[in-house]
Amino acid sequence: MKPRIVVFTGAGVSAESGLKTFRDMGGLWHEHRLEDVASPEGWRRDPATVLRFYNERRLGVLAARPNAAHAAIARLEERYDVVVITQNIDDLHERAGSSRVLHVHGEILKARSSADDSRIYPMTGALIEIGDLCELGSQLRPDVVWFGENVRHLRESAQHFAQADKVLAIGTSLTVWPAAGLVDHAPAGAERVFVSPDLQEVPDDYRFLRGTAVETVPGLVEEWLAQA
């Protein structure tokens, strides 16, 4: 069996492909608080504004390209059994070649029914508009986890962490819960590495590599591929 690696990624990975993070927006978008465009309450008040916000994000994702960190993470599959667990809603890991990706906060390139969470649809275009309905006659919304909604794949992700031989956490501030707590599930015997340019507090027993994902991850991946 190949050694098992869990790669846990946050906004810092996609930022280097030009995708803005919520932090970059300073808490506001076109004078709307981010909570107003990323919450069930905001959706009920003004679905058109919420759709416009995510349509902009989706156009940005479609225009972006995977960066060197995404490509390096995909290369780990040459020698390791790899699961990527990401807080990001873009598809850059998949486009770089990663074959097993769990999106704990949903996927912006999918739509879902606002009446039935289980009805999820791959998008064929870039936009969701008012009047785009599921077969139940309900308005479509982005398939993205909003503030106050349940995170996806949490138990499965915790199991992957617990079985890992190596854990690589990249570009996450560890401030968005409950996903941030996944790093604590890594076993004591696993090699654990955290990559960030500015993390305030490193999780216990993680080796800290200060730098951006593009600066740091390709070199670490080369080391790990040479070890396998």
ZALUMLUM-199395 format. One record per residue (C-alpha): residue number from 1; residue in three letters; chain; z, x, y. Coordinates in pm, 1 decimal. Each point is the difference from the previous one (the first is absolute). Layout:
N
{nr: NUM	rest: ALA	kette: A	w: Z	u: X	v: Y};
...
//
This chain:
228
{nr: 1	rest: MET	kette: A	w: 0.0	u: 0.0	v: 0.0};
{nr: 2	rest: LYS	kette: A	w: -72.0	u: 110.9	v: 352.6};
{nr: 3	rest: PRO	kette: A	w: 299.5	u: 55.2	v: 230.2};
{nr: 4	rest: ARG	kette: A	w: 60.8	u: -300.6	v: 223.4};
{nr: 5	rest: ILE	kette: A	w: -21.5	u: 9.7	v: 378.8};
{nr: 6	rest: VAL	kette: A	w: 92.5	u: -272.5	v: 246.5};
{nr: 7	rest: VAL	kette: A	w: -152.9	u: 39.3	v: 344.7};
{nr: 8	rest: PHE	kette: A	w: 171.1	u: -218.5	v: 261.7};
{nr: 9	rest: THR	kette: A	w: -191.7	u: -29.5	v: 326.3};
{nr: 10	rest: GLY	kette: A	w: 60.0	u: -149.3	v: 343.0};
{nr: 11	rest: ALA	kette: A	w: -181.3	u: -36.5	v: 328.0};
{nr: 12	rest: GLY	kette: A	w: -8.7	u: 375.3	v: 65.9};
{nr: 13	rest: VAL	kette: A	w: -271.8	u: 44.6	v: -262.8};
{nr: 14	rest: SER	kette: A	w: -236.0	u: -258.5	v: 147.4};
{nr: 15	rest: ALA	kette: A	w: 75.1	u: 102.3	v: 359.5};
{nr: 16	rest: GLU	kette: A	w: -194.0	u: 321.6	v: -58.8};
{nr: 17	rest: SER	kette: A	w: -304.5	u: -214.3	v: -79.6};
{nr: 18	rest: GLY	kette: A	w: 33.6	u: -156.7	v: 344.5};
{nr: 19	rest: LEU	kette: A	w: 188.6	u: -316.9	v: -94.3};
{nr: 20	rest: LYS	kette: A	w: 268.3	u: -96.4	v: 250.4};
{nr: 21	rest: THR	kette: A	w: 353.1	u: -49.7	v: -124.7};
{nr: 22	rest: PHE	kette: A	w: 237.5	u: -261.8	v: 139.0};
{nr: 23	rest: ARG	kette: A	w: 189.7	u: 287.0	v: 159.1};
{nr: 24	rest: ASP	kette: A	w: -318.3	u: 110.5	v: 178.8};
{nr: 25	rest: MET	kette: A	w: -27.8	u: -348.4	v: 149.5};
{nr: 26	rest: GLY	kette: A	w: 343.0	u: 27.7	v: 155.9};
{nr: 27	rest: GLY	kette: A	w: 107.9	u: -338.7	v: -130.2};
{nr: 28	rest: LEU	kette: A	w: -268.7	u: -192.2	v: 189.4};
{nr: 29	rest: TRP	kette: A	w: -358.1	u: -109.9	v: -53.2};
{nr: 30	rest: HIS	kette: A	w: -183.6	u: -159.7	v: 293.2};
{nr: 31	rest: GLU	kette: A	w: 342.5	u: -98.3	v: 141.8};
{nr: 32	rest: HIS	kette: A	w: 102.3	u: -161.7	v: -329.4};
{nr: 33	rest: ARG	kette: A	w: 305.8	u: 133.1	v: -180.6};
{nr: 34	rest: LEU	kette: A	w: -96.4	u: 133.5	v: -342.0};
{nr: 35	rest: GLU	kette: A	w: 254.2	u: -235.1	v: -155.9};
{nr: 36	rest: ASP	kette: A	w: -205.2	u: -288.4	v: 142.5};
{nr: 37	rest: VAL	kette: A	w: -317.0	u: 108.4	v: -180.0};
{nr: 38	rest: ALA	kette: A	w: 166.9	u: 118.5	v: -321.7};
{nr: 39	rest: SER	kette: A	w: 238.7	u: -279.8	v: -93.1};
{nr: 40	rest: PRO	kette: A	w: -16.8	u: -349.4	v: -150.4};
{nr: 41	rest: GLU	kette: A	w: 146.1	u: -136.6	v: 324.3};
{nr: 42	rest: GLY	kette: A	w: -275.7	u: 159.9	v: 205.8};
{nr: 43	rest: TRP	kette: A	w: -260.4	u: -138.3	v: -240.1};
{nr: 44	rest: ARG	kette: A	w: 135.0	u: -352.7	v: 36.3};
{nr: 45	rest: ARG	kette: A	w: 6.3	u: 27.0	v: 380.3};
{nr: 46	rest: ASP	kette: A	w: -339.8	u: 158.0	v: 57.3};
{nr: 47	rest: PRO	kette: A	w: -216.2	u: 66.8	v: -306.8};
{nr: 48	rest: ALA	kette: A	w: -306.6	u: 83.2	v: 210.0};
{nr: 49	rest: THR	kette: A	w: 177.9	u: 292.1	v: 167.4};
{nr: 50	rest: VAL	kette: A	w: 129.1	u: 126.2	v: -335.3};
{nr: 51	rest: LEU	kette: A	w: -349.3	u: -14.0	v: -149.6};
{nr: 52	rest: ARG	kette: A	w: -142.0	u: 186.2	v: 300.7};
{nr: 53	rest: PHE	kette: A	w: 261.5	u: 275.3	v: -40.3};
{nr: 54	rest: TYR	kette: A	w: -83.8	u: 52.2	v: -367.6};
{nr: 55	rest: ASN	kette: A	w: -373.7	u: -28.5	v: 59.2};
{nr: 56	rest: GLU	kette: A	w: 31.9	u: 297.9	v: 234.5};
{nr: 57	rest: ARG	kette: A	w: 204.3	u: 191.6	v: -257.1};
{nr: 58	rest: ARG	kette: A	w: -253.9	u: -82.2	v: -271.5};
{nr: 59	rest: LEU	kette: A	w: -293.5	u: 121.3	v: 207.2};
{nr: 60	rest: GLY	kette: A	w: 190.1	u: 323.8	v: 53.0};
{nr: 61	rest: VAL	kette: A	w: 59.3	u: 40.9	v: -372.3};
{nr: 62	rest: LEU	kette: A	w: -366.6	u: -60.3	v: -81.1};
{nr: 63	rest: ALA	kette: A	w: -103.0	u: 263.7	v: 254.2};
{nr: 64	rest: ALA	kette: A	w: 256.1	u: 258.2	v: -118.4};
{nr: 65	rest: ARG	kette: A	w: -59.7	u: 261.7	v: -266.1};
{nr: 66	rest: PRO	kette: A	w: 242.5	u: 157.9	v: -249.0};
{nr: 67	rest: ASN	kette: A	w: 135.5	u: 332.3	v: 121.0};
{nr: 68	rest: ALA	kette: A	w: 80.2	u: 324.4	v: -182.4};
{nr: 69	rest: ALA	kette: A	w: 342.0	u: -126.1	v: -106.1};
{nr: 70	rest: HIS	kette: A	w: -146.2	u: -311.4	v: -163.1};
{nr: 71	rest: ALA	kette: A	w: -254.7	u: 218.2	v: -180.5};
{nr: 72	rest: ALA	kette: A	w: 265.4	u: 246.5	v: -118.9};
{nr: 73	rest: ILE	kette: A	w: 220.7	u: -280.6	v: -134.7};
{nr: 74	rest: ALA	kette: A	w: -296.8	u: -132.1	v: -200.0};
{nr: 75	rest: ARG	kette: A	w: -58.9	u: 347.4	v: -145.5};
{nr: 76	rest: LEU	kette: A	w: 344.4	u: -3.3	v: -162.2};
{nr: 77	rest: GLU	kette: A	w: -147.5	u: -231.5	v: -263.1};
{nr: 78	rest: GLU	kette: A	w: -189.0	u: 299.0	v: -142.0};
{nr: 79	rest: ARG	kette: A	w: 323.3	u: 124.4	v: -161.0};
{nr: 80	rest: TYR	kette: A	w: 263.9	u: -270.7	v: 48.2};
{nr: 81	rest: ASP	kette: A	w: 70.1	u: -365.0	v: -68.6};
{nr: 82	rest: VAL	kette: A	w: 15.7	u: -121.5	v: 361.9};
{nr: 83	rest: VAL	kette: A	w: 115.6	u: -321.9	v: 162.0};
{nr: 84	rest: VAL	kette: A	w: -38.4	u: -36.6	v: 376.1};
{nr: 85	rest: ILE	kette: A	w: 251.1	u: -239.4	v: 153.4};
{nr: 86	rest: THR	kette: A	w: -93.4	u: -65.9	v: 358.6};
{nr: 87	rest: GLN	kette: A	w: 144.6	u: -187.1	v: 293.8};
{nr: 88	rest: ASN	kette: A	w: -346.1	u: 6.9	v: 157.0};
{nr: 89	rest: ILE	kette: A	w: -224.0	u: -306.0	v: -0.8};
{nr: 90	rest: ASP	kette: A	w: -329.6	u: 193.0	v: 14.9};
{nr: 91	rest: ASP	kette: A	w: -217.5	u: 104.8	v: -295.3};
{nr: 92	rest: LEU	kette: A	w: -33.3	u: 370.5	v: 84.6};
{nr: 93	rest: HIS	kette: A	w: 175.7	u: 117.9	v: -317.4};
{nr: 94	rest: GLU	kette: A	w: -243.3	u: -198.1	v: -213.5};
{nr: 95	rest: ARG	kette: A	w: -301.6	u: 124.3	v: 193.1};
{nr: 96	rest: ALA	kette: A	w: 122.1	u: 359.1	v: -44.2};
{nr: 97	rest: GLY	kette: A	w: 3.8	u: -51.8	v: -377.4};
{nr: 98	rest: SER	kette: A	w: 357.0	u: -94.8	v: -93.6};
{nr: 99	rest: SER	kette: A	w: -23.1	u: -238.9	v: -295.2};
{nr: 100	rest: ARG	kette: A	w: 353.4	u: -147.8	v: -8.1};
{nr: 101	rest: VAL	kette: A	w: 126.5	u: -122.3	v: 336.5};
{nr: 102	rest: LEU	kette: A	w: 281.1	u: -248.5	v: 60.2};
{nr: 103	rest: HIS	kette: A	w: 3.4	u: -152.1	v: 348.1};
{nr: 104	rest: VAL	kette: A	w: 356.8	u: -113.1	v: 62.1};
{nr: 105	rest: HIS	kette: A	w: -90.4	u: -152.6	v: 338.4};
{nr: 106	rest: GLY	kette: A	w: -327.8	u: -164.3	v: -101.6};
{nr: 107	rest: GLU	kette: A	w: -366.3	u: 75.0	v: 68.0};
{nr: 108	rest: ILE	kette: A	w: -182.4	u: -72.4	v: 321.9};
{nr: 109	rest: LEU	kette: A	w: -339.1	u: -26.5	v: -171.4};
{nr: 110	rest: LYS	kette: A	w: 116.8	u: -309.0	v: -187.3};
{nr: 111	rest: ALA	kette: A	w: 72.1	u: -351.6	v: 121.3};
{nr: 112	rest: ARG	kette: A	w: 233.4	u: -256.0	v: -148.4};
{nr: 113	rest: SER	kette: A	w: 82.6	u: -363.7	v: 24.0};
{nr: 114	rest: SER	kette: A	w: 271.9	u: -93.1	v: 246.1};
{nr: 115	rest: ALA	kette: A	w: 104.8	u: -277.5	v: -240.0};
{nr: 116	rest: ASP	kette: A	w: 4.8	u: 191.6	v: -330.6};
{nr: 117	rest: ASP	kette: A	w: 93.6	u: 371.2	v: -3.2};
{nr: 118	rest: SER	kette: A	w: -165.3	u: 50.0	v: -338.8};
{nr: 119	rest: ARG	kette: A	w: -348.0	u: -82.8	v: 130.8};
{nr: 120	rest: ILE	kette: A	w: -131.1	u: 337.3	v: 116.9};
{nr: 121	rest: TYR	kette: A	w: -364.0	u: 73.4	v: 77.6};
{nr: 122	rest: PRO	kette: A	w: -190.8	u: 326.1	v: 56.6};
{nr: 123	rest: MET	kette: A	w: -168.4	u: -21.6	v: 337.9};
{nr: 124	rest: THR	kette: A	w: -376.4	u: 23.2	v: 26.8};
{nr: 125	rest: GLY	kette: A	w: -1.8	u: 29.8	v: 381.6};
{nr: 126	rest: ALA	kette: A	w: 220.7	u: 161.6	v: 260.5};
{nr: 127	rest: LEU	kette: A	w: 148.9	u: -310.5	v: 162.0};
{nr: 128	rest: ILE	kette: A	w: 222.3	u: -295.7	v: -83.1};
{nr: 129	rest: GLU	kette: A	w: -52.5	u: -282.9	v: 247.3};
{nr: 130	rest: ILE	kette: A	w: 174.8	u: -327.2	v: 71.5};
{nr: 131	rest: GLY	kette: A	w: -164.9	u: -254.0	v: -231.7};
{nr: 132	rest: ASP	kette: A	w: -46.5	u: 246.5	v: -290.7};
{nr: 133	rest: LEU	kette: A	w: 168.8	u: -192.1	v: -280.8};
{nr: 134	rest: CYS	kette: A	w: 98.6	u: 51.1	v: -361.9};
{nr: 135	rest: GLU	kette: A	w: -102.9	u: -256.2	v: -262.3};
{nr: 136	rest: LEU	kette: A	w: 322.2	u: -190.8	v: 71.2};
{nr: 137	rest: GLY	kette: A	w: -117.1	u: -57.8	v: 354.4};
{nr: 138	rest: SER	kette: A	w: 259.2	u: 238.7	v: 142.8};
{nr: 139	rest: GLN	kette: A	w: -67.6	u: 260.9	v: 268.7};
{nr: 140	rest: LEU	kette: A	w: -57.2	u: 351.4	v: -130.6};
{nr: 141	rest: ARG	kette: A	w: 229.9	u: 276.3	v: 126.7};
{nr: 142	rest: PRO	kette: A	w: 8.7	u: 377.0	v: -54.1};
{nr: 143	rest: ASP	kette: A	w: 144.9	u: 107.1	v: -333.9};
{nr: 144	rest: VAL	kette: A	w: 259.9	u: 209.6	v: 179.2};
{nr: 145	rest: VAL	kette: A	w: 379.0	u: -6.6	v: -35.1};
{nr: 146	rest: TRP	kette: A	w: 155.0	u: -102.8	v: 330.5};
{nr: 147	rest: PHE	kette: A	w: 352.0	u: 48.6	v: 131.3};
{nr: 148	rest: GLY	kette: A	w: 227.6	u: -225.4	v: -202.8};
{nr: 149	rest: GLU	kette: A	w: -234.8	u: -27.8	v: -300.1};
{nr: 150	rest: ASN	kette: A	w: 52.5	u: 144.0	v: -346.8};
{nr: 151	rest: VAL	kette: A	w: -128.1	u: 350.6	v: -69.1};
{nr: 152	rest: ARG	kette: A	w: -248.8	u: 28.8	v: -287.6};
{nr: 153	rest: HIS	kette: A	w: 36.2	u: 196.4	v: -325.5};
{nr: 154	rest: LEU	kette: A	w: 355.9	u: 109.9	v: 80.5};
{nr: 155	rest: ARG	kette: A	w: 139.3	u: -3.9	v: -354.5};
{nr: 156	rest: GLU	kette: A	w: -313.5	u: 159.6	v: -146.2};
{nr: 157	rest: SER	kette: A	w: 8.5	u: 269.1	v: 269.4};
{nr: 158	rest: ALA	kette: A	w: 367.1	u: 77.4	v: -68.0};
{nr: 159	rest: GLN	kette: A	w: -83.2	u: 43.7	v: -369.1};
{nr: 160	rest: HIS	kette: A	w: -279.0	u: 245.0	v: 80.9};
{nr: 161	rest: PHE	kette: A	w: 237.8	u: 202.4	v: 218.6};
{nr: 162	rest: ALA	kette: A	w: 264.5	u: 4.0	v: -273.6};
{nr: 163	rest: GLN	kette: A	w: -249.1	u: 139.5	v: -255.8};
{nr: 164	rest: ALA	kette: A	w: -159.0	u: 263.8	v: 224.2};
{nr: 165	rest: ASP	kette: A	w: -6.2	u: 372.4	v: -68.3};
{nr: 166	rest: LYS	kette: A	w: -98.7	u: 65.5	v: 361.7};
{nr: 167	rest: VAL	kette: A	w: 31.4	u: -215.7	v: 311.3};
{nr: 168	rest: LEU	kette: A	w: -194.4	u: 66.7	v: 318.4};
{nr: 169	rest: ALA	kette: A	w: 91.6	u: -209.2	v: 305.8};
{nr: 170	rest: ILE	kette: A	w: -232.2	u: 32.8	v: 298.2};
{nr: 171	rest: GLY	kette: A	w: -11.5	u: -133.9	v: 352.2};
{nr: 172	rest: THR	kette: A	w: 264.9	u: -268.4	v: -24.7};
{nr: 173	rest: SER	kette: A	w: 287.5	u: -36.7	v: 243.3};
{nr: 174	rest: LEU	kette: A	w: 221.8	u: -169.6	v: -262.5};
{nr: 175	rest: THR	kette: A	w: 92.6	u: -268.1	v: 252.5};
{nr: 176	rest: VAL	kette: A	w: -179.0	u: -297.2	v: -159.9};
{nr: 177	rest: TRP	kette: A	w: 213.0	u: -156.2	v: -270.2};
{nr: 178	rest: PRO	kette: A	w: 15.4	u: -73.3	v: -287.4};
{nr: 179	rest: ALA	kette: A	w: -295.8	u: 230.8	v: -72.4};
{nr: 180	rest: ALA	kette: A	w: 182.7	u: 298.4	v: 154.1};
{nr: 181	rest: GLY	kette: A	w: 264.2	u: -22.3	v: -272.2};
{nr: 182	rest: LEU	kette: A	w: -252.0	u: 87.2	v: -271.3};
{nr: 183	rest: VAL	kette: A	w: 45.9	u: 373.8	v: 60.6};
{nr: 184	rest: ASP	kette: A	w: 355.7	u: -29.9	v: -136.6};
{nr: 185	rest: HIS	kette: A	w: -130.7	u: -101.0	v: -343.7};
{nr: 186	rest: ALA	kette: A	w: -141.4	u: 346.0	v: -77.0};
{nr: 187	rest: PRO	kette: A	w: 180.6	u: 160.5	v: -297.5};
{nr: 188	rest: ALA	kette: A	w: 224.4	u: 299.1	v: 56.5};
{nr: 189	rest: GLY	kette: A	w: -224.7	u: 226.2	v: -205.8};
{nr: 190	rest: ALA	kette: A	w: -319.2	u: -78.6	v: 188.7};
{nr: 191	rest: GLU	kette: A	w: -154.1	u: 232.9	v: 254.3};
{nr: 192	rest: ARG	kette: A	w: 21.9	u: -187.5	v: 330.0};
{nr: 193	rest: VAL	kette: A	w: -190.3	u: 90.3	v: 316.6};
{nr: 194	rest: PHE	kette: A	w: -6.9	u: -173.9	v: 337.6};
{nr: 195	rest: VAL	kette: A	w: -277.6	u: 70.3	v: 253.0};
{nr: 196	rest: SER	kette: A	w: 41.1	u: -106.3	v: 362.9};
{nr: 197	rest: PRO	kette: A	w: -40.1	u: 151.0	v: 346.5};
{nr: 198	rest: ASP	kette: A	w: 318.6	u: -151.7	v: 140.2};
{nr: 199	rest: LEU	kette: A	w: 227.9	u: -165.9	v: -255.3};
{nr: 200	rest: GLN	kette: A	w: 350.6	u: -43.1	v: 138.4};
{nr: 201	rest: GLU	kette: A	w: 186.0	u: 2.7	v: -332.2};
{nr: 202	rest: VAL	kette: A	w: -139.6	u: 132.0	v: -329.2};
{nr: 203	rest: PRO	kette: A	w: 101.5	u: -192.6	v: -313.4};
{nr: 204	rest: ASP	kette: A	w: 246.3	u: 175.8	v: -229.3};
{nr: 205	rest: ASP	kette: A	w: -148.6	u: 262.3	v: -233.6};
{nr: 206	rest: TYR	kette: A	w: -348.2	u: -9.0	v: 154.7};
{nr: 207	rest: ARG	kette: A	w: -164.3	u: 323.5	v: 110.2};
{nr: 208	rest: PHE	kette: A	w: -123.7	u: -47.9	v: 356.3};
{nr: 209	rest: LEU	kette: A	w: -339.5	u: 127.1	v: 114.3};
{nr: 210	rest: ARG	kette: A	w: -37.4	u: -43.2	v: 374.2};
{nr: 211	rest: GLY	kette: A	w: -354.8	u: -77.6	v: 105.7};
{nr: 212	rest: THR	kette: A	w: -266.0	u: -267.0	v: -2.4};
{nr: 213	rest: ALA	kette: A	w: -153.8	u: -123.9	v: -322.3};
{nr: 214	rest: VAL	kette: A	w: -332.1	u: 173.0	v: 64.9};
{nr: 215	rest: GLU	kette: A	w: 174.2	u: 328.5	v: 82.0};
{nr: 216	rest: THR	kette: A	w: 234.3	u: -3.1	v: -296.1};
{nr: 217	rest: VAL	kette: A	w: -111.9	u: -210.0	v: -294.2};
{nr: 218	rest: PRO	kette: A	w: -321.2	u: 182.9	v: -108.7};
{nr: 219	rest: GLY	kette: A	w: 187.4	u: 327.6	v: -47.2};
{nr: 220	rest: LEU	kette: A	w: 281.6	u: -163.0	v: -195.0};
{nr: 221	rest: VAL	kette: A	w: -250.9	u: -177.8	v: -222.1};
{nr: 222	rest: GLU	kette: A	w: -169.7	u: 331.8	v: -78.3};
{nr: 223	rest: GLU	kette: A	w: 339.1	u: 141.6	v: -105.2};
{nr: 224	rest: TRP	kette: A	w: 69.3	u: -294.9	v: -227.7};
{nr: 225	rest: LEU	kette: A	w: -346.6	u: 5.4	v: -156.0};
{nr: 226	rest: ALA	kette: A	w: 48.5	u: 370.2	v: -78.0};
{nr: 227	rest: GLN	kette: A	w: 335.4	u: -75.0	v: -167.4};
{nr: 228	rest: ALA	kette: A	w: -132.2	u: -271.9	v: -233.5};
//
